[in-house]
Amino acid sequence: MRPGDPEYWINTNPESAYHLRLTPPHWLLKKSWELQVSIACSGWKASFRRYAVLPEDAEVFEVMHSGTLERLLELFSEGAASPFSVDRDGRTLLHVSCTNPP
């Protein structure tokens, strides 16, 4: 299974944490949800996150390749992207920036 599959389970440590990412097909919903549950000192700890899944040709990915900080901030202000946006494979803007330097 890969991150783009509809149901994606990662068992990081069978005795302490579980991680679920649900990404429906892109044509259906352009969102991804992530649930992480772990055992903490005070009991169970859960975190739930929602990510916007952007197409590979979204302007924000081009901006990450070029390294133009001003335009990146404009896209954040306009609501066209957020620091938590991901591509269809689950890569964040930081991942894209690190793997494809200008």
C-alpha positions as CSV (number, residue, x, y, z in Angstrom):
1,M,0.0,0.0,0.0
2,R,1.2,3.6,-0.7
3,P,0.1,6.9,0.8
4,G,-2.3,7.6,-2.1
5,D,-4.3,4.5,-1.5
6,P,-7.8,5.0,-0.1
7,E,-7.0,3.4,3.2
8,Y,-3.5,3.6,4.5
9,W,-2.5,2.1,7.9
10,I,0.9,2.5,9.5
11,N,1.6,0.7,12.7
12,T,4.6,2.6,14.0
13,N,5.0,0.5,17.2
14,P,2.4,-2.3,17.8
15,E,2.3,-1.6,21.5
16,S,2.3,2.2,21.7
17,A,1.0,4.1,18.5
18,Y,-1.4,3.7,15.6
19,H,-1.6,5.9,12.6
20,L,-4.4,6.0,10.0
21,R,-4.6,8.2,6.9
22,L,-7.7,8.2,4.8
23,T,-7.4,9.7,1.3
24,P,-10.4,9.2,-1.0
25,P,-9.9,9.4,-4.7
26,H,-8.8,12.9,-5.8
27,W,-11.8,13.3,-8.2
28,L,-14.2,12.6,-5.3
29,L,-12.7,14.8,-2.5
30,K,-9.6,16.9,-2.4
31,K,-8.9,16.3,1.2
32,S,-7.1,13.8,3.4
33,W,-7.6,12.9,7.0
34,E,-5.1,11.6,9.5
35,L,-5.7,10.0,12.9
36,Q,-3.0,9.1,15.3
37,V,-3.6,7.4,18.6
38,S,-0.8,6.6,21.1
39,I,-0.4,5.6,24.7
40,A,0.9,8.5,26.8
41,C,1.9,8.6,30.5
42,S,-1.5,10.0,31.4
43,G,-3.5,7.6,29.2
44,W,-4.5,7.7,25.6
45,K,-3.5,10.6,23.3
46,A,-5.3,11.2,20.0
47,S,-4.7,13.7,17.3
48,F,-6.8,14.4,14.2
49,R,-5.7,16.4,11.2
50,R,-7.2,17.4,7.9
51,Y,-5.1,18.2,4.9
52,A,-6.0,19.9,1.6
53,V,-4.8,17.7,-1.3
54,L,-3.6,19.9,-4.2
55,P,-3.1,18.8,-7.8
56,E,0.5,18.4,-8.9
57,D,0.4,21.4,-11.2
58,A,-0.8,23.8,-8.4
59,E,1.1,27.1,-8.4
60,V,2.3,26.6,-4.8
61,F,4.5,23.7,-5.9
62,E,6.1,25.8,-8.6
63,V,6.7,28.5,-6.0
64,M,8.4,25.9,-3.7
65,H,10.7,25.0,-6.6
66,S,11.6,28.6,-7.4
67,G,12.0,29.6,-3.7
68,T,10.0,32.8,-4.0
69,L,9.0,33.5,-0.4
70,E,6.9,36.6,-1.1
71,R,4.6,34.7,-3.6
72,L,4.3,31.8,-1.2
73,L,3.0,34.1,1.5
74,E,0.6,35.7,-0.9
75,L,-0.8,32.2,-1.8
76,F,-1.2,31.5,2.0
77,S,-3.0,34.9,2.4
78,E,-5.3,34.2,-0.6
79,G,-6.2,30.7,0.8
80,A,-4.9,29.0,-2.3
81,A,-2.6,26.9,-0.1
82,S,-1.5,26.4,3.5
83,P,1.6,25.1,5.2
84,F,-0.2,21.8,5.7
85,S,-1.2,21.3,2.0
86,V,-0.1,18.0,0.4
87,D,0.2,16.6,-3.1
88,R,-1.6,13.4,-4.1
89,D,1.2,11.3,-2.7
90,G,1.0,12.9,0.7
91,R,4.2,15.0,0.3
92,T,4.1,18.4,2.1
93,L,5.4,21.6,0.8
94,L,8.5,21.1,2.9
95,H,9.1,17.7,1.3
96,V,8.7,19.2,-2.2
97,S,11.1,22.0,-1.4
98,C,13.8,19.7,0.1
99,T,13.6,17.1,-2.7
100,N,13.7,19.6,-5.6
101,P,15.9,22.6,-4.6
102,P,16.0,25.6,-7.0
